[in-house]
């Protein structure tokens, strides 16, 4: 027996719930990729509601110019393969500080001395946002 209901379409997931799931998946993809690339001192800061730019800021370090570039390349490939599209990238030619804008997550990959100089974590942690260190 088959039942058909005329004029009704399958119900799509609630837009807000689907958006939350997509953001969580994006964040997990970023953290997993950084961990797989052996990025060091991975920190995730939730800035939801504090900035219209993004919901999460992730900061990580690479040991050298080459390592920073490899981490960024690997992350860009993983984001695309996971269906998150092409992220915007700045700083890839120099590989001192690579910024990857994936929409709901912005990722900063630094060489250690450049990271210490800019201290991005402190800037975003001012309003009782305690950074969460990721140990993948």
N, CA, C and O of each residue as an XYZ file, in Angstrom:
544
protein
N       0.824     -1.181      0.000
C       0.000      0.000      0.000
C       0.864      1.239      0.000
O       1.813      1.344      0.777
N       0.545      2.161     -0.854
C       1.279      3.409     -0.918
C       0.338      4.553     -0.621
O      -0.770      4.624     -1.153
N       0.792      5.441      0.231
C      -0.002      6.616      0.559
C       0.690      7.843     -0.005
O       1.896      8.018      0.172
N      -0.046      8.667     -0.664
C       0.493      9.905     -1.194
C      -0.317     11.057     -0.655
O      -1.545     11.000     -0.589
N       0.376     12.086     -0.276
C      -0.306     13.282      0.189
C      -0.075     14.348     -0.849
O       1.055     14.780     -1.076
N      -1.137     14.764     -1.471
C      -1.031     15.737     -2.531
C      -0.778     17.129     -1.976
O      -1.359     17.534     -0.970
N       0.115     17.859     -2.667
C       0.332     19.251     -2.302
C       1.248     19.487     -1.111
O       1.421     20.632     -0.693
N       1.835     18.445     -0.557
C       2.765     18.660      0.546
C       4.146     18.201      0.138
O       4.313     17.166     -0.507
N       5.099     18.962      0.512
C       6.497     18.628      0.220
C       7.148     18.107      1.483
O       6.679     18.396      2.584
N       8.205     17.356      1.347
C       8.918     16.901      2.538
C       9.369     18.103      3.348
O       9.739     19.136      2.790
N       9.337     17.968      4.628
C       9.710     19.064      5.508
C      11.227     19.175      5.573
O      11.919     18.195      5.847
N      11.732     20.366      5.321
C      13.174     20.616      5.413
C      13.528     20.889      6.863
O      12.683     21.352      7.629
N      14.767     20.609      7.251
C      15.168     20.914      8.619
C      14.999     22.404      8.879
O      15.127     23.223      7.968
N      14.717     22.737     10.098
C      14.565     24.134     10.480
C      15.830     24.882     10.100
O      16.934     24.411     10.375
N      15.683     26.040      9.473
C      16.817     26.799      8.962
C      17.865     27.093     10.035
O      19.059     26.922      9.788
N      17.447     27.523     11.201
C      18.395     27.847     12.271
C      19.146     26.607     12.727
O      20.354     26.656     12.957
N      18.428     25.490     12.860
C      19.076     24.243     13.285
C      20.063     23.773     12.240
O      21.151     23.310     12.583
N      19.704     23.882     10.970
C      20.602     23.472      9.896
C      21.842     24.362      9.884
O      22.951     23.874      9.666
N      21.664     25.664     10.115
C      22.796     26.585     10.159
C      23.728     26.288     11.312
O      24.948     26.366     11.165
N      23.164     25.947     12.461
C      23.973     25.605     13.634
C      24.777     24.343     13.371
O      25.952     24.268     13.731
N      24.157     23.356     12.750
C      24.842     22.104     12.421
C      25.975     22.355     11.427
O      27.066     21.805     11.570
N      25.710     23.190     10.416
C      26.740     23.505      9.424
C      27.920     24.217     10.073
O      29.072     23.918      9.756
N      27.644     25.165     10.989
C      28.722     25.872     11.691
C      29.540     24.914     12.546
O      30.768     24.992     12.575
N      28.860     24.015     13.237
C      29.562     23.038     14.077
C      30.435     22.135     13.217
O      31.569     21.827     13.585
N      29.909     21.712     12.075
C      30.669     20.858     11.167
C      31.884     21.597     10.615
O      32.966     21.020     10.503
N      31.709     22.869     10.271
C      32.813     23.681      9.783
C      33.899     23.799     10.848
O      35.082     23.615     10.560
N      33.498     24.103     12.064
C      34.443     24.255     13.168
C      35.201     22.952     13.407
O      36.420     22.968     13.580
N      34.496     21.837     13.417
C      35.142     20.531     13.622
C      36.097     20.197     12.475
O      37.167     19.634     12.707
N      35.722     20.539     11.246
C      36.592     20.307     10.091
C      37.888     21.095     10.251
O      38.974     20.579      9.986
N      37.765     22.352     10.689
C      38.940     23.201     10.888
C      39.859     22.599     11.951
O      41.061     22.455     11.729
N      39.292     22.250     13.102
C      40.112     21.713     14.197
C      40.774     20.392     13.812
O      41.940     20.165     14.135
N      40.041     19.525     13.128
C      40.603     18.234     12.715
C      41.727     18.428     11.702
O      42.756     17.758     11.783
N      41.539     19.333     10.756
C      42.563     19.583      9.751
C      43.828     20.152     10.380
O      44.935     19.730     10.044
N      43.669     21.107     11.291
C      44.836     21.681     11.968
C      45.585     20.615     12.759
O      46.814     20.565     12.743
N      44.843     19.779     13.438
C      45.453     18.702     14.211
C      46.193     17.724     13.298
O      47.319     17.325     13.595
N      45.558     17.340     12.186
C      46.183     16.419     11.229
C      47.471     16.994     10.643
O      48.399     16.253     10.317
N      47.521     18.310     10.513
C      48.700     18.980      9.947
C      49.780     19.252     10.987
O      50.804     19.865     10.684
N      49.547     18.796     12.205
C      50.499     18.985     13.301
C      50.685     20.459     13.665
O      51.771     20.877     14.067
N      49.601     21.248     13.517
C      49.645     22.634     13.984
C      49.822     22.603     15.500
O      49.383     21.667     16.169
N      50.463     23.625     16.022
C      50.754     23.663     17.455
C      49.907     24.716     18.154
O      49.479     25.695     17.542
N      49.672     24.503     19.437
C      48.974     25.460     20.298
C      47.687     25.983     19.649
O      47.510     27.189     19.482
N      46.799     25.060     19.289
C      45.530     25.404     18.647
C      44.572     25.943     19.700
O      44.296     25.286     20.704
N      44.066     27.159     19.453
C      43.150     27.809     20.377
C      41.895     28.211     19.608
O      41.980     28.782     18.521
N      40.729     27.909     20.180
C      39.454     28.288     19.577
C      38.737     29.246     20.516
O      38.592     28.970     21.707
N      38.288     30.381     19.970
C      37.611     31.397     20.769
C      36.222     31.624     20.187
O      36.081     31.990     19.020
N      35.201     31.407     21.003
C      33.818     31.612     20.584
C      33.483     33.093     20.741
O      33.472     33.618     21.854
N      33.212     33.760     19.622
C      32.847     35.177     19.680
C      31.425     35.389     19.142
O      31.084     36.474     18.671
N      30.622     34.356     19.219
C      29.237     34.448     18.771
C      28.551     35.620     19.462
O      28.592     35.732     20.687
N      27.926     36.486     18.685
C      27.215     37.630     19.233
C      28.096     38.808     19.590
O      27.577     39.870     19.934
N      29.404     38.661     19.522
C      30.320     39.754     19.866
C      30.850     40.455     18.627
O      31.367     41.570     18.708
N      30.720     39.802     17.485
C      31.194     40.381     16.239
C      30.307     39.893     15.100
O      29.948     38.716     15.059
N      29.951     40.775     14.181
C      29.154     40.336     13.040
C      30.003     39.603     11.991
O      29.459     39.042     11.040
N      31.334     39.606     12.160
C      32.225     38.987     11.182
C      32.154     37.473     11.175
O      32.146     36.851     10.113
N      32.101     36.879     12.360
C      32.238     35.431     12.465
C      31.750     34.952     13.824
O      31.440     35.761     14.699
N      31.681     33.636     14.002
C      31.290     33.054     15.286
C      32.477     32.478     16.053
O      32.481     32.469     17.284
N      33.477     32.001     15.327
C      34.639     31.372     15.955
C      35.914     31.957     15.366
O      36.001     32.206     14.164
N      36.901     32.171     16.227
C      38.251     32.528     15.799
C      39.142     31.387     16.269
O      39.146     31.034     17.449
N      39.890     30.819     15.343
C      40.813     29.738     15.682
C      42.220     30.232     15.370
O      42.486     30.752     14.287
N      43.115     30.062     16.340
C      44.500     30.496     16.199
C      45.394     29.274     16.383
O      45.194     28.471     17.294
N      46.384     29.149     15.501
C      47.312     28.017     15.587
C      48.689     28.476     15.130
O      48.835     29.525     14.502
N      49.686     27.678     15.454
C      51.062     27.988     15.055
C      51.646     26.862     14.226
O      51.305     25.691     14.388
N      52.547     27.261     13.324
C      53.377     26.320     12.593
C      54.817     26.580     12.986
O      55.151     27.681     13.423
N      55.664     25.593     12.839
C      57.046     25.709     13.304
C      57.929     26.576     12.407
O      58.945     27.101     12.862
N      57.551     26.730     11.140
C      58.378     27.461     10.178
C      57.478     28.025      9.081
O      56.277     27.755      9.049
N      58.077     28.813      8.182
C      57.313     29.329      7.035
C      56.695     28.168      6.254
O      55.519     28.198      5.891
N      57.504     27.163      6.010
C      57.042     26.011      5.227
C      55.894     25.291      5.935
O      54.922     24.896      5.292
N      56.001     25.117      7.254
C      54.954     24.426      8.008
C      53.662     25.241      8.001
O      52.582     24.677      7.825
N      53.757     26.556      8.189
C      52.571     27.424      8.148
C      51.883     27.296      6.792
O      50.661     27.168      6.730
N      52.656     27.329      5.707
C      52.089     27.182      4.367
C      51.425     25.829      4.160
O      50.351     25.743      3.564
N      52.066     24.774      4.653
C      51.498     23.424      4.506
C      50.200     23.283      5.305
O      49.243     22.671      4.831
N      50.166     23.848      6.517
C      48.947     23.812      7.340
C      47.809     24.513      6.590
O      46.701     23.984      6.499
N      48.090     25.699      6.057
C      47.072     26.477      5.339
C      46.587     25.735      4.097
O      45.382     25.654      3.858
N      47.506     25.197      3.308
C      47.121     24.455      2.099
C      46.245     23.254      2.442
O      45.231     23.007      1.790
N      46.643     22.517      3.465
C      45.890     21.334      3.894
C      44.489     21.733      4.362
O      43.506     21.070      4.030
N      44.405     22.808      5.126
C      43.113     23.277      5.628
C      42.202     23.705      4.480
O      41.019     23.367      4.472
N      42.736     24.436      3.526
C      41.932     24.875      2.380
C      41.390     23.685      1.594
O      40.234     23.686      1.171
N      42.223     22.680      1.404
C      41.799     21.463      0.700
C      40.721     20.730      1.496
O      39.728     20.279      0.927
N      40.915     20.610      2.822
C      39.932     19.920      3.659
C      38.590     20.650      3.686
O      37.537     20.013      3.665
N      38.623     21.972      3.733
C      37.379     22.749      3.730
C      36.604     22.522      2.437
O      35.389     22.328      2.451
N      37.318     22.550      1.334
C      36.669     22.352      0.032
C      36.097     20.936     -0.074
O      34.961     20.754     -0.512
N      36.884     19.935      0.327
C      36.426     18.541      0.261
C      35.236     18.273      1.175
O      34.416     17.403      0.881
N      35.131     19.011      2.279
C      34.021     18.840      3.220
C      32.776     19.619      2.781
O      31.750     19.596      3.462
N      32.874     20.309      1.639
C      31.720     21.017      1.114
C      31.527     22.421      1.650
O      30.428     22.969      1.567
N      32.578     23.014      2.199
C      32.471     24.364      2.745
C      32.920     25.432      1.759
O      33.071     26.597      2.129
N      33.131     25.045      0.518
C      33.473     26.012     -0.523
C      34.902     26.488     -0.433
O      35.730     25.918      0.278
N      35.167     27.535     -1.163
C      36.508     28.116     -1.195
C      36.578     29.274     -0.205
O      35.827     30.243     -0.312
N      37.469     29.163      0.735
C      37.661     30.217      1.736
C      38.562     31.300      1.156
O      39.333     31.049      0.230
N      38.458     32.499      1.705
C      39.353     33.587      1.306
C      40.636     33.483      2.123
O      40.609     33.137      3.304
N      41.747     33.785      1.483
C      43.052     33.603      2.114
C      43.905     34.855      1.946
O      43.917     35.473      0.881
N      44.611     35.218      3.000
C      45.581     36.312      2.959
C      46.880     35.823      3.581
O      46.860     35.064      4.550
N      48.009     36.253      3.028
C      49.302     35.985      3.635
C      49.979     34.692      3.219
O      51.030     34.351      3.762
N      49.409     33.964      2.273
C      49.992     32.674      1.890
C      51.377     32.800      1.250
O      52.226     31.944      1.498
N      51.640     33.824      0.442
C      52.985     33.898     -0.151
C      54.110     34.032      0.882
O      55.175     33.440      0.706
N      53.890     34.801      1.958
C      54.949     35.014      2.950
C      54.968     33.927      4.021
O      56.038     33.554      4.502
N      53.818     33.424      4.392
C      53.668     32.355      5.393
C      54.203     32.706      6.779
O      54.652     31.827      7.514
N      54.154     33.989      7.135
C      54.424     34.401      8.517
C      53.121     34.320      9.307
O      53.079     33.844     10.441
N      52.051     34.809      8.657
C      50.717     34.849      9.248
C      49.736     34.635      8.103
O      49.606     35.484      7.221
N      49.056     33.515      8.119
C      48.060     33.239      7.090
C      46.689     33.341      7.736
O      46.413     32.688      8.743
N      45.829     34.172      7.144
C      44.467     34.326      7.614
C      43.549     33.633      6.615
O      43.619     33.891      5.413
N      42.686     32.751      7.121
C      41.737     32.036      6.280
C      40.334     32.370      6.777
O      39.979     32.068      7.916
N      39.551     32.991      5.916
C      38.184     33.379      6.243
C      37.244     32.346      5.639
O      36.994     32.339      4.434
N      36.728     31.470      6.505
C      35.812     30.421      6.066
C      34.367     30.786      6.416
O      33.503     29.911      6.465
N      34.106     32.056      6.655
C      32.747     32.490      6.975
C      32.502     32.496      8.472
O      32.871     33.447      9.161
N      31.880     31.435      8.979
C      31.554     31.359     10.403
C      32.761     31.032     11.275
O      32.674     31.066     12.502
N      33.883     30.715     10.642
C      35.131     30.466     11.367
C      36.252     31.202     10.639
O      36.427     31.047      9.430
N      37.003     31.996     11.382
C      38.193     32.655     10.834
C      39.398     32.027     11.503
O      39.458     31.904     12.726
N      40.361     31.631     10.677
C      41.527     30.906     11.177
C      42.779     31.744     10.945
O      42.986     32.281      9.857
N      43.610     31.850     11.979
C      44.900     32.524     11.897
C      45.970     31.456     12.136
O      45.950     30.773     13.159
N      46.900     31.316     11.193
C      48.025     30.387     11.366
C      49.295     31.233     11.335
O      49.579     31.917     10.352
N      50.049     31.174     12.426
C      51.222     32.016     12.615
C      52.496     31.192     12.772
O      52.460     30.018     13.141
N      53.630     31.846     12.480
C      54.895     31.365     13.025
C      54.904     31.831     14.475
O      54.339     32.887     14.763
N      55.518     31.095     15.406
C      55.423     31.413     16.837
C      55.798     32.842     17.216
O      55.099     33.463     18.017
N      56.884     33.377     16.661
C      57.296     34.726     17.042
C      56.327     35.792     16.524
O      56.152     36.825     17.171
N      55.703     35.562     15.380
C      54.710     36.502     14.840
C      53.441     36.432     15.684
O      52.816     37.454     15.965
N      53.068     35.227     16.083
C      51.886     35.046     16.945
C      52.076     35.768     18.277
O      51.161     36.435     18.760
N      53.250     35.636     18.864
C      53.525     36.294     20.146
C      53.456     37.816     19.999
O      52.991     38.507     20.906
N      53.918     38.336     18.863
C      53.911     39.779     18.639
C      52.479     40.322     18.546
O      52.165     41.332     19.176
N      51.613     39.669     17.772
C      50.253     40.173     17.561
C      49.277     39.787     18.674
O      48.315     40.513     18.925
N      49.507     38.677     19.333
C      48.712     38.243     20.484
C      47.190     38.334     20.238
O      46.458     38.944     21.017
N      46.750     37.724     19.159
C      45.340     37.749     18.748
C      44.421     37.202     19.845
O      43.322     37.720     20.040
N      44.854     36.169     20.558
C      44.011     35.576     21.604
C      43.618     36.606     22.658
O      42.474     36.631     23.112
N      44.561     37.448     23.043
C      44.280     38.448     24.071
C      43.244     39.456     23.585
O      42.365     39.866     24.343
N      43.351     39.851     22.327
C      42.414     40.820     21.777
C      40.972     40.297     21.836
O      40.064     41.045     22.198
N      40.752     39.031     21.488
C      39.409     38.463     21.460
C      38.965     37.964     22.816
O      37.784     37.665     22.994
N      39.855     37.864     23.771
C      39.507     37.323     25.085
C      39.164     38.393     26.103
O      38.976     38.071     27.276
N      39.078     39.629     25.712
C      38.856     40.747     26.630
C      37.556     40.609     27.417
O      37.557     40.825     28.629
N      36.455     40.258     26.773
C      35.138     40.224     27.412
C      34.802     38.867     28.014
O      33.748     38.301     27.721
N      35.670     38.354     28.834
C      35.410     37.093     29.526
C      35.270     35.910     28.567
O      34.615     34.918     28.885
N      35.888     36.023     27.400
C      35.932     34.905     26.458
C      37.202     34.124     26.767
O      38.289     34.532     26.357
N      37.088     33.048     27.458
C      38.253     32.257     27.756
C      38.570     31.390     26.554
O      37.729     30.592     26.139
N      39.785     31.524     25.970
C      40.131     30.681     24.829
C      40.110     29.205     25.228
O      40.470     28.841     26.347
N      39.690     28.387     24.306
C      39.659     26.947     24.533
C      40.810     26.335     23.759
O      40.834     26.391     22.529
N      41.764     25.750     24.467
C      42.890     25.091     23.814
C      42.434     23.737     23.327
O      41.797     22.978     24.058
N      42.764     23.444     22.090
C      42.338     22.197     21.441
C      43.487     21.212     21.473
O      44.582     21.514     20.998
N      43.255     20.074     22.012
C      44.263     19.007     22.019
C      43.705     17.857     21.194
O      43.105     16.925     21.729
N      43.912     17.938     19.885
C      43.340     16.969     18.946
C      43.968     15.669     19.097
O      43.615     14.726     18.389
